[in-house]
């Protein structure tokens, strides 16, 4: 049980009683977003919590932010339950309210009349009106609009368009629903907000999560039954067993039919370019045991021959470039390390100028390659690096060198869930373009799957055209870069500090002309910045 679930507050007699709302309900009410959406499991009490907030809003004066509230349910029973909860909260908050009024909302179209229930608050002059279906005349209303079980309305896009008008005069829109399939417009709304294509906030309340935060304990309290962890486990098992195959969608907020490739082949290929090269460097087993100076010289020759012309071409265009960033997916033995820069033009669109794939490259030489490129990328603004496991060292020394521009990322399910929708949205609207046209990159991006509602890379590896193993490496490098695409970093004006120390650091590792000093023609940040 989450400790927050047992939060106690003193009553008027000084005795301790549980807080009226559970932590996830409190988070929902506390969120001030103009548009907020909750994907929820069944019977988790979000509508009940929303009723509490709506009573406080309708009972408040206009000066205190009070407004009318309009609740749209999908049937008469849902509407009656909501208005009953509002009546209960009115009494609990000691707000004077009139009796529930039955009425009809005249639509003036085909003689349609919508059943309504209304509670009026005389002190504020506001009201809560609950309707049993979606009215057509929403555009003339102002206040707070609550759409419950929105995935099951007839025309959610039209409802949302009408709802957005509430925001113009300071209103709010709350959309609450369980899922009804991956292709449903409600799931589309959730993904739009997560991708940053629509302003708003998304809450996710699974049935298991609600139980962990005190739902079953609250049920026991209400029914007068003793609580125990054993009884809670039996309760959860019983509920999930009852729902069977529908449990993932109905309880865990996983839209049905959401398995499969997250990015379509057509979408990925539409953003690929024949002009974007992939530079590959691979060395045989045992090469890492050669003396440091030999390895550095070998890689330096490769950098000057393969990479420097590409970087010089970018520098020649620096007036057209607003900034650059990169994503770095680290591997040492089995998979690839991939460095994927992204160049942002003045129109705010980004393009991959080239990509570097490294196989069996030692840590020091990966650092050598990364520093060589990062020193010369024009107007370097940000970089995101895989900091899980062995990648943490390279991410750390890179951040030490370039400062706060470098983000060390612990890649988790939450990171994927937040950033793959952004990557998909950027590909869909063309904000990100110029991916290398290569079968391995297509396979890496197509490897991203919706697994229990979260786009991520499955455990299974693939075999690349070179016979080596891949694990969605290109997709990871791109999503890392996308995660910092909106980061802004103010350049530090260059000031000379006199001659720099050359070549070698305190432990004898040579850095050559990719050392700590400023590189001629390099980025706009002097020294460590």
Beta strands, then each sheet from edge to edge (+ up, - down):
strand 1: 8-10
strand 2: 16-18
strand 3: 35-40
strand 4: 69-72
strand 5: 101-106
strand 6: 113-121
strand 7: 126-131
strand 8: 144-148
strand 9: 172-177
strand 10: 201-205
strand 11: 272-273
strand 12: 277-282
strand 13: 321-329
strand 14: 337-345
strand 15: 350-351
strand 16: 354-359
strand 17: 380-386
strand 18: 406-409
strand 19: 432-433
strand 20: 435-436
strand 21: 448-451
strand 22: 454-457
strand 23: 462-463
strand 24: 469-470
sheet 1: 1+ 2-
sheet 2: 5+ 6- 7+ 4+ 8+ 9+ 3+ 10+
sheet 3: 11+ 20+
sheet 4: 12+ 16+ 14- 13+ 17+ 18+
sheet 5: 12+ 16+ 14- 15+ 19+
sheet 6: 21+ 22-
sheet 7: 23+ 24-
end
